[in-house]
Amino acid sequence: MNTSFALINEVWNTIWVGVVGEIWIHRNSVIFNRGVVDASEVCTLMQAKIWSWISVKSRAASVFEWSALVLDWLGGGGGAG
């Protein structure tokens, strides 16, 4: 159970850094490079960045294991705990 909590905590930390970081990068692009706000692009880049980080961090864990742990932690079932 302790391992599951640590893994879930790592996933949420990765998501937090990916979301905030990508918003910050997009904001800087809009301000300093006269870019255009594009929420769809930001979401796509967030998803790609977070997925790549999680997949690199968890060579041993499958997508199913990650999603089951997060769903279980959120109370949505999944049964990994």
Secondary structure, 3 states (H helix, E strand, C coil): CHHHHHHHHHHHHHHHHHHHHHHHHHHHHHHHCCCCCCHHHHHHHHHHHHHHHHHHHCCCCCHHHHHHHHHHHHCCCCCCC
